[in-house]
Amino acid sequence: MSEINKREEGFEKKFALDEEQKFKAEARRNRLLGLWAAEKLGITGEAATAYAKEVVAADFEEAGDADVLRKLMADFATKSVVVTEQAIRAKMSELLAVAAAEVKAGK
């Protein structure tokens, strides 16, 4: 195998690993976000865990974070919990950093 092919293969493996870690971090962020939202909604215990799974599942509806944001905004509105879109986005950014560090650490 030539040096160029080895280098190309290395880049492809790195890209695949980066994408896998990004996916895991976003899923973990959504789970943490779901637990945070559950607390705000007064959901506890097993119901909070189930709600967090719903938030993770909501992210598979479309690319990007809009589907998760839409779910949370609707759920907060249904329970008359006042949380702004900006507050949710800030929490998403905060939890993504936490989740990425956890994934990188192998947790």
Backbone as CSV, one residue per row, in Angstrom:
resi,resn,N_x,N_y,N_z,CA_x,CA_y,CA_z,C_x,C_y,C_z
1,MET,0.848,-1.174,0.000,0.000,0.000,0.000,0.893,1.236,0.000
2,SER,0.587,2.172,-0.833,1.416,3.367,-0.923,1.181,4.276,0.283
3,GLU,2.091,5.172,0.488,2.010,6.120,1.603,0.751,6.977,1.498
4,ILE,0.388,7.358,0.305,-0.820,8.180,0.104,-2.069,7.391,0.491
5,ASN,-2.135,6.123,0.093,-3.288,5.295,0.452,-3.385,5.101,1.960
6,LYS,-2.248,4.908,2.621,-2.236,4.751,4.081,-2.739,6.029,4.757
7,ARG,-2.264,7.141,4.252,-2.667,8.428,4.823,-4.166,8.647,4.622
8,GLU,-4.657,8.349,3.424,-6.078,8.498,3.122,-6.922,7.602,4.035
9,GLU,-6.485,6.373,4.212,-7.196,5.436,5.079,-7.209,5.946,6.527
10,GLY,-6.105,6.524,6.944,-6.032,7.100,8.293,-7.015,8.246,8.467
11,PHE,-7.119,9.111,7.466,-8.062,10.223,7.527,-9.507,9.714,7.565
12,GLU,-9.783,8.685,6.791,-11.136,8.119,6.765,-11.505,7.520,8.119
13,LYS,-10.571,6.820,8.738,-10.833,6.236,10.058,-11.044,7.325,11.102
14,LYS,-10.247,8.370,11.034,-10.381,9.487,11.984,-11.726,10.165,11.797
15,PHE,-12.121,10.379,10.560,-13.413,11.003,10.280,-14.548,10.147,10.840
16,ALA,-14.493,8.844,10.609,-15.535,7.937,11.099,-15.603,7.960,12.620
17,LEU,-14.460,7.959,13.276,-14.419,8.014,14.735,-14.985,9.336,15.239
18,ASP,-14.608,10.433,14.614,-15.117,11.750,15.007,-16.639,11.821,14.866
19,GLU,-17.155,11.291,13.772,-18.602,11.306,13.548,-19.327,10.445,14.583
20,GLU,-18.750,9.300,14.913,-19.357,8.424,15.917,-19.376,9.110,17.284
21,GLN,-18.279,9.764,17.639,-18.228,10.473,18.919,-19.200,11.653,18.941
22,LYS,-19.348,12.331,17.822,-20.294,13.446,17.730,-21.723,12.933,17.929
23,PHE,-22.062,11.823,17.291,-23.389,11.233,17.431,-23.651,10.838,18.880
24,LYS,-22.686,10.167,19.497,-22.843,9.744,20.892,-22.980,10.945,21.822
25,ALA,-22.197,11.984,21.576,-22.255,13.185,22.416,-23.612,13.870,22.283
26,GLU,-24.138,13.957,21.071,-25.446,14.593,20.887,-26.556,13.780,21.544
27,ALA,-26.490,12.455,21.432,-27.495,11.607,22.081,-27.408,11.748,23.598
28,ARG,-26.195,11.775,24.131,-26.015,11.944,25.576,-26.487,13.328,26.013
29,ARG,-26.174,14.338,25.210,-26.649,15.693,25.516,-28.171,15.729,25.582
30,ASN,-28.813,15.051,24.632,-30.271,15.044,24.609,-30.854,14.314,25.816
31,ARG,-30.175,13.251,26.263,-30.637,12.545,27.463,-30.515,13.461,28.678
32,LEU,-29.372,14.131,28.811,-29.179,15.064,29.916,-30.175,16.218,29.843
33,LEU,-30.426,16.688,28.642,-31.392,17.761,28.434,-32.789,17.296,28.831
34,GLY,-33.121,16.058,28.485,-34.413,15.498,28.864,-34.578,15.401,30.369
35,LEU,-33.509,15.021,31.064,-33.565,14.954,32.534,-33.719,16.347,33.137
36,TRP,-33.034,17.324,32.557,-33.155,18.710,33.002,-34.585,19.206,32.796
37,ALA,-35.135,18.951,31.607,-36.499,19.381,31.299,-37.507,18.659,32.191
38,ALA,-37.282,17.377,32.443,-38.183,16.613,33.303,-38.257,17.254,34.687
39,GLU,-37.117,17.671,35.194,-37.102,18.340,36.501,-37.936,19.614,36.467
40,LYS,-37.775,20.387,35.411,-38.554,21.633,35.268,-40.055,21.342,35.159
41,LEU,-40.374,20.201,34.543,-41.779,19.822,34.348,-42.368,19.088,35.557
42,GLY,-41.544,18.848,36.576,-42.021,18.157,37.768,-42.126,16.653,37.590
43,ILE,-41.390,16.111,36.632,-41.390,14.670,36.372,-40.197,14.063,37.106
44,THR,-40.433,12.989,37.851,-39.364,12.380,38.640,-39.285,10.874,38.414
45,GLY,-38.229,10.275,38.944,-38.078,8.825,38.932,-38.017,8.213,37.544
46,GLU,-38.688,7.072,37.418,-38.707,6.338,36.152,-39.364,7.156,35.038
47,ALA,-40.339,7.971,35.410,-41.008,8.811,34.409,-40.028,9.822,33.812
48,ALA,-39.104,10.323,34.634,-38.095,11.270,34.144,-37.149,10.576,33.167
49,THR,-36.772,9.341,33.492,-35.909,8.570,32.599,-36.609,8.291,31.278
50,ALA,-37.883,7.938,31.357,-38.666,7.687,30.143,-38.803,8.965,29.320
51,TYR,-39.009,10.093,29.989,-39.117,11.372,29.274,-37.804,11.706,28.568
52,ALA,-36.680,11.458,29.247,-35.372,11.723,28.631,-35.197,10.886,27.368
53,LYS,-35.687,9.659,27.388,-35.620,8.805,26.195,-36.480,9.375,25.069
54,GLU,-37.616,9.975,25.420,-38.472,10.618,24.409,-37.740,11.775,23.752
55,VAL,-36.993,12.529,24.555,-36.233,13.666,24.014,-35.150,13.160,23.060
56,VAL,-34.469,12.089,23.431,-33.451,11.500,22.555,-34.107,11.060,21.245
57,ALA,-35.255,10.398,21.330,-35.960,9.904,20.138,-36.426,11.053,19.254
58,ALA,-36.783,12.175,19.862,-37.261,13.329,19.091,-36.193,13.850,18.142
59,ASP,-34.923,13.632,18.490,-33.833,14.151,17.666,-33.698,13.414,16.339
60,PHE,-34.364,12.276,16.192,-34.267,11.501,14.954,-35.305,11.917,13.923
61,GLU,-36.139,12.906,14.248,-37.180,13.353,13.326,-36.612,14.121,12.137
62,GLU,-35.601,14.934,12.380,-34.983,15.723,11.307,-33.565,16.093,11.716
63,ALA,-32.780,16.527,10.781,-31.405,16.925,11.067,-31.397,18.206,11.891
64,GLY,-30.426,18.322,12.752,-30.287,19.522,13.566,-31.034,19.410,14.883
65,ASP,-31.044,20.515,15.610,-31.630,20.544,16.945,-33.066,21.049,16.982
66,ALA,-33.610,21.464,15.853,-34.942,22.069,15.832,-36.017,21.131,16.364
67,ASP,-35.909,19.841,16.065,-36.919,18.889,16.519,-36.923,18.745,18.042
68,VAL,-35.757,18.719,18.653,-35.652,18.627,20.108,-36.168,19.918,20.737
69,LEU,-35.752,21.041,20.194,-36.199,22.332,20.702,-37.718,22.452,20.622
70,ARG,-38.285,22.035,19.502,-39.740,22.098,19.308,-40.473,21.228,20.344
71,LYS,-39.960,20.034,20.601,-40.577,19.143,21.581,-40.563,19.781,22.963
72,LEU,-39.403,20.278,23.368,-39.301,20.881,24.699,-40.197,22.100,24.844
73,MET,-40.202,22.962,23.828,-41.049,24.157,23.884,-42.529,23.766,24.010
74,ALA,-42.949,22.757,23.256,-44.344,22.301,23.315,-44.661,21.700,24.679
75,ASP,-43.755,20.895,25.207,-43.984,20.275,26.514,-44.017,21.314,27.626
76,PHE,-43.125,22.290,27.565,-43.146,23.362,28.559,-44.442,24.166,28.458
77,ALA,-44.871,24.459,27.246,-46.120,25.221,27.051,-47.322,24.447,27.585
78,THR,-47.367,23.139,27.356,-48.468,22.313,27.825,-48.598,22.359,29.340
79,LYS,-47.461,22.376,30.030,-47.462,22.398,31.503,-47.369,23.814,32.068
80,SER,-47.442,24.821,31.186,-47.349,26.229,31.584,-46.046,26.540,32.336
81,VAL,-44.972,25.916,31.896,-43.650,26.184,32.459,-42.975,27.192,31.534
82,VAL,-42.552,28.304,32.103,-41.956,29.365,31.301,-40.447,29.149,31.199
83,VAL,-40.011,28.745,30.015,-38.589,28.595,29.692,-38.433,29.130,28.271
84,THR,-37.530,30.071,28.097,-37.355,30.676,26.777,-36.557,29.766,25.846
85,GLU,-36.708,30.011,24.568,-35.928,29.288,23.568,-34.439,29.515,23.798
86,GLN,-34.081,30.747,24.157,-32.677,31.065,24.398,-32.133,30.268,25.588
87,ALA,-32.950,30.084,26.625,-32.520,29.318,27.793,-32.310,27.851,27.419
88,ILE,-33.189,27.322,26.590,-33.046,25.927,26.148,-31.782,25.783,25.301
89,ARG,-31.576,26.710,24.376,-30.379,26.642,23.523,-29.096,26.755,24.360
90,ALA,-29.110,27.621,25.371,-27.944,27.766,26.249,-27.692,26.463,27.002
91,LYS,-28.754,25.828,27.489,-28.617,24.561,28.202,-28.113,23.481,27.252
92,MET,-28.582,23.502,25.997,-28.110,22.536,25.003,-26.602,22.677,24.796
93,SER,-26.125,23.891,24.677,-24.685,24.136,24.477,-23.893,23.685,25.692
94,GLU,-24.382,24.034,26.870,-23.715,23.648,28.113,-23.622,22.124,28.237
95,LEU,-24.739,21.446,27.978,-24.768,19.995,28.130,-24.019,19.271,27.017
96,LEU,-23.909,19.888,25.839,-23.126,19.275,24.773,-21.657,19.217,25.164
97,ALA,-21.172,20.260,25.806,-19.783,20.272,26.267,-19.560,19.177,27.313
98,VAL,-20.506,19.032,28.235,-20.416,17.989,29.259,-20.447,16.608,28.607
99,ALA,-21.391,16.410,27.700,-21.555,15.111,27.038,-20.332,14.758,26.196
100,ALA,-19.789,15.731,25.471,-18.609,15.478,24.639,-17.429,15.064,25.492
101,ALA,-17.261,15.719,26.651,-16.166,15.355,27.555,-16.363,13.944,28.101
102,GLU,-17.596,13.588,28.427,-17.887,12.244,28.929,-17.606,11.191,27.862
103,VAL,-18.027,11.456,26.630,-17.804,10.499,25.543,-16.310,10.338,25.288
104,LYS,-15.609,11.440,25.278,-14.163,11.399,25.036,-13.449,10.632,26.148
105,ALA,-13.966,10.751,27.382,-13.372,10.044,28.524,-13.774,8.566,28.563
106,GLY,-14.702,8.200,27.679,-15.117,6.808,27.622,-16.164,6.423,28.646
107,LYS,-16.870,7.403,29.158,-17.910,7.128,30.163,-19.165,6.635,29.514
